[in-house]
Amino acid sequence: MNKFFSTLYTCILLQLGLFAQVPVVNINNDPDYPYLEQLYLHLHRNPELSFYEVQTAKRLAQELRSVGYEVTEKFGGNGIVAVLKNGSGPTVMVRADMDALPIVEETGKTYSSTVTTKDETGATVGVMHACGHDVHMTVWTGAARALAKQKSRWKGTIVFIGQPAEERSGGAKAMLKEGLFEKFPKPDYALALHVSPSLPVGKIGYRKEYTLANVDFMDITVYGQGGHGAYPQTTIDPIVLSARIITTLQTIVSRETSPLEPAVVTVGAVHGGAKGNVIPNEVQLQLTMRSYSDKVRQDIIEKIKRICRGEAIAAGLPEDKYPKVYLRPEDTPSTYNNPALTERVVKVFEKTLGVDNVKEVEPSMAGEDFAMFGRTEHKIPIFLFWLGTIAPDKAAAAAEGKIQLPPLHSSRFAPEPASINTGVKAMTAAVLDLLDK
């Protein structure tokens, strides 16, 4: 009865916006929480960059092996695959990403990461779980532990994937290329979650169909004919040409793409020249493009190439000096949540957490390579949902415009560890429903 009144009291405070007076801890009274909290703190303090998740993968493999999973390590790089079979039935895959970002943490938390390392250029960088992958891995572990304890409630196979290099869009590709769906049980469904930097603790967000975008990166080398800044008539200025290209690129979205189709073309970096009175020979541009449909994605790429060529012709450049366009390989397809699977799991969330704690959210132009697991020839239904990680009082203040919350990839992003309980409860309930005897 005391537990009932405690839960009721918390719910009333949430409705009244007074939750700030109550510690945001262990909201579901899960007896496994203290163990998971210590795991979370360990992962947060010991982040590893994309393609270097050696110790992280080793720890997660140890966690799942200790509760009965058959674990394969170093699959697709530092990836791990953990399988637990329990008779005949469906196969459900649950994926968590393991890598961190080259960011110096500025959250002020007592458990902040102080890790530094050398990046691929040799520069010393800080390392931080600024995208919540430490929460993802902890929830993943908690769900795996819960499902192993509840084998009497389900029949089938569960496959837990610890994926490397999500931030570099390489981990899912590598695991699929090595034969993930051929060497291990092929899933009938695939689930994942992502922390939300705006939803309060205790809430789940979801979106049916497109929820995250196609992500592409492009480098463009704009050539010219350099010379003295005092005699521009003797040159073909690549800086002016770059400015024309940058300006014209904006018409791809505003004038060549349907207003009903989401699209973004952003020039995020421009590098050219070294001195004010010297016209350089070339300028480097770096772009990112975002979209949902594959057709819009391909149209954007082709239109960028056309604009670069057209502006070069207008500038009088010979063909051998037309801009060089390089589409970088770290692309990510859009994440399409299978409608039927989404509706089914959302009903489970509403029953498990309460209708008021499950919210439909807007789609995002960010990217997630979890999408690739649903893009193979197997056409596996996938569903990625959002986990609230913000203290309710802060989320309410942000909604009223009183404060601005740090976004993902911010050095100040600090998810509340209490969100782990909601994540474990939601993910475990979803898998149990899909494997219901």
N, C-alpha and C positions, 0 to 999 in steps of 0.2 A: 504493500500500500504506500510506503514511503517513496518507493521508486516512481509510483504512479503520480503522486502529488508533485514530486520534483520535476518530472517531465512536463506536467500540466503547467507548473509555475514558469518554467522556461518558455513554453509556447506562448503564455500570456505576455511575458516580457518582450518576446519577439514581436508580437502584434502591437504592443504599445511603444516599441522603439526604445525600450529601457534596458536592453540586453547588455549594454556597456557595463552595468553594475555587477554582472555575473561572469565569472571566469569562463573563457571560451575553451573548455577542455572536455574531452571524453563525452561528447553529447549523447552518444548511444550506449554508454556504459559497457562497452565491449571489453571483456576480460583480456583480450589479446592486445588491447591498445598500448599498454606500457611497453610491451615488447616491440611493437611496431614503431612507437615513438622513438625508441633508442636506435632502431634501424634507420629511421628517417634522419635523425641527427647525425649518424655516422655517414650516410650517403651525402648529406648536405655539406659536411665538413671535408669530404674527400672527393670532390668532383674531378672528372677526367674529360678531356676534349674528345671531339668526334674522331673515331678510328683509333683512339688510345684508351678505350674503356676496359683495360685489362683487369685491374683489381675490382672494379665495379661488377664486371661479369662474373668473376670468380666468387665474389660474395653472394650474388644472387643465385648462382648455380648451387652453392653450398646450402642456401636457405631452402630451396625446393627439393634438393636431394634428401635433406634431413627429414622431410615429411612424406617421403615415399615416391617422389617423381623420378622417372628415368630421364636423366639429364645428359644432353650432348653439348659440349662446349666448343668454342672457336669455330662456329658455323657461320660462314659468310663474314669472315673477319672475327670480331669479338662477340658475335651473336651466340645466344644460348637457346636451346629448344628443350623444354621440359614436358614430358608426356605422362599422363596418369590415365590408365584404362580401368574401366569398371563395367565389364560386360558389353553386350551389344546395345547400340543406340547411336544417336547423332554424335558428331565431333564439333566441339566449340573451341575456337582459338581466342586467346586473350593476349594482347600485345602491350608491352611497355617499352618506351625508349630510354636509353641509358646515358646519353652523352650530355655534356655541359657546354657552356659558352665561354669565350675568352673575354671575360668581364671582371673587373675588380669589384667585389661586393661592398656595398655601402648601406646595408640595412641597419647596422648597429646592433644586430642580434648577438647574444653571447655565444651562439654557435655558428657565427659567420665563417665562411670559407676564407682561409688565408693562403690558399694554394696558389703558387705561381709556377709557370713552366715556360719552355721555349716553344713558340709556334713554328710552323713550317718554314717561315722566313728567317728564323733565328732570333726573333724579337722575344723579349720576356713579357709575358702577359699574365694577368690574373685569371683565375678559373672560378666560375660560379654556376650553380644551377638556377639561372635566371629565367628559365622557361618551365620550371616545375617538374622536371623529369625525376627529381628525387621523390616528389609526392607520387608520381606515376608508378615508380618502382615499388614504393612502400605499399600502395594500394594493391598492386599486382601480387606482391608477396602475401599480403593479408588475405586476399581472395583465394589464392592458391592454398594457403593453410586452412582456411575455413572449409573449402571444398573437400580437402583431403580428410577432414574430420567428419564430414557429413556424407560419406559414400553410401549410406543406407538410403539417402534421399534422391539419388540420381543413378542413371545408367547411361553408359556411352564412354566417350573419350574427351579429355580436355588437354589442350596443347597450349602451354604458356611460352610466349616468345619474348625474350629479352633482346631488343633490337639496338644495334649500334648506329651511330652516325646519322641520326634523324636531322640534326641541324645542318648537315652538309648534303642531305638528300642522297646518301649513298648506302645506308644500311639495309633498307628494304630491298633495293635492287640487288645487293650482294647476296642476301639470303635467298631470294627467289632464283637468282642465277645459279646458285649452288644446289638447287633442287629441293627447296623447302617442302613443296607440295607433292613431290615425288618420293622423297626419302622418309617422310613422316606422314602420319595420318592427315589426309586432306580434309580441311574443315568444311562443315556445312554452314557455319556462321563464324564471323570474326568480329570481335569487340575491342574497343579501346576507349580511353577517356583522356581528356586534357584539362588541366587546371584553368579556371577562369579568373582573370584579374579584376572582375567587377561583381560577380555573383557572391552573395554572402554564404558563409559556412552553413551547411545543412541543405543547400539548394542544389538541384541538378538542372542544367540547361540542355536543350536538344534542338535539332533542326532536321526536318525531313528533306530528303533529296540533297541538293547542293548545300554543303555547309562550309567548305573551305575551297580555295581557288587553285587553278593551274598557276604554277610559279615558274617563270623562266628568267634567266639572266643572259645578258648579251654584252659583249665588248665590241666597240666600233673604233677602228683606227681611221681618222680623217686625215688624208694627205693634202699637201699643198706645195707651194714653192716659196721657200723662205727667203728672207733678205732683210735689208735695213728698214726700220720703222719709218724713216724719213722719206723713203722712196717706195711707197706701197704699189705704185704703178708697175714696178718691175717684179712684183710677187703675185702669187695666188694665196691669199691669206686663209690658212686652215682654221684659224680662230673665228673669223667671220663666217666661214662655211659651216663650222660646227654650230654657231649660233643659229644659222638658218635651219639646219637640220633639227636642232632641239625644238625650235619654235614650230616647225612644220609637223614634227612628230605628234604634237598635241592635237592636231586635227584628226588623227586616227580615231581617237575616242569621241571627240566632239562632233565630227562631221562624217566619219566613214563607218561608224559602228552604231547599230540600233540603240536608242536610249533604253530599250528594254533588256539589253544584254550588258551585264556588268563587265567592265574592262578598265585597266589601268596601264598607262605607259609612263614610267618615271625614269628620268635621267638623274642618277644619284651621285655621279662623280664626273668631273671634267678636269683633265690634266693636260696642260700644254703651255709651252713657252717657259722662259727663265728670266727674261729681262724686258722692261717696258719698251725699249727701242729696237727690239729684235723680233721679226716675224718668224715663227718657227716653221719647220717642215711638216710637222704633224701634231695632231691632238688626239688624246685618248678619251673616249666616252665609255661609261659603264651604266647599263640600264637594267631595270627589272620590269617585267610585264606580268600582269595578272588578268585572269579571265575564268569563266566557268566552263563554257562549252569548248569542245575540241576544235570546232570550226572557227570560232572567234580567235582562239589561240593561234591557229595556223594563219588566219587572215592577218593578224597583227604582225607576225613575223615577216610575212611576205610584203606587207605594206611598208615596214621599216626599211627593208632592202630596196624597194622601189623609190622611196623618198631619198635615201642616201645616194642612189645612182642619179636620180633626177637633179638633185641640188649640185652634184659634182659636174654634171653636164652644163648646168646653168652657170657654174663658176668658170667653165672653160678648161677643165682638167682633161688630160688625155685618159683613155680607158685604163691604162695600166696604173693610174693613180686614183681610180675610183675608191671610195671608202671600203675597207675590209671589215666584213661583218662576221663575228664569231659567236655562235650560240653555245653557251657553256653547258657542260653535261650534267650539272647538278639541278636538273629540272624536276618538278614535282607535279603530278597530275591532280586535278581537282578531286576533292573528297565528296563522293556521292553516297549519302546514307540511304540504303535500301528502304523504300517506303514501308513495305510490309513488316520488315524486321524492326524498323523504328517504332511503328505503332505498337507492335507486340511488347517490346521492351519498355516503352514509355508507360504502358498500362501496369507493368510489373513495378516500375519506379513509383507510380502513383499509389499503388496498393502498399508498397513497402515503406515509403517515406511520407506519404500524404500528398493529396492533389496540390495543395498550396506550395509544396516544396519542389514541384516539377514545372519548369517554365520553358515555353518555346522562345527561342532567341533568334536574333538576326544572323544571317550568314556573314562570313568573314572573308576578306581578301587575303588573309594569311594562308600559308600552305602547310601540308602535313603528308609525309610520305607513307603513312598508314594507308592512304588511298591505293597504293600499288598492289596491296594484297587483294583488292577487289577488281583489279584491272587485268588479271591473267585470263587465259583461255577458260579457266574453270568458272569464271563469273560468280565468285563467292559473294554472298550478301554481307555487307559490312555496316557497322554502326559505330560512330564515334560520338561521345557525349561530353558535356562540359561539367566540371566539378567546381562548385563554389568554394572559394578559399579565403574570402575576405571577412574580417570581423563584422558582424551585423551593423554595429554603430557606424563604422567607417563606410560601409556600403550605402547605408541610409544617407549619411552626410554627402557622399559623392553624388547620389541620385538627386539631392537637393541643390547641387552646385556649390556646396560649401567647401569641399576639398577636391583635389584631383588625385586619383589613385595611380600608383606607378603601373605602367603597362608591362606585359611580358617583355623579356629581354632588357628590362631596366635593372640597373645596379641596385635599385631600392625595392625591387619586387620581393615580398616576403609573405608567402602563403601561410595561413594558420595551420599548424599541425593537426588541429582538431578535425580538419576537413578529411583526414585519412579515414575516420570512422564512417563518414557518409559514403566515401568512395568504395570502401570494402563492402559495406552493406549493399550498395547499389549493384556493384559488379557481381557479387556472389549471388544475389537474388536473380539477376539477369541470366547467369549461367545455369542456375538451378531450374529456372523456367524452361530454358531451351533444352535441357536434358531431363525434363520431368518424366518420371517413370509412368 
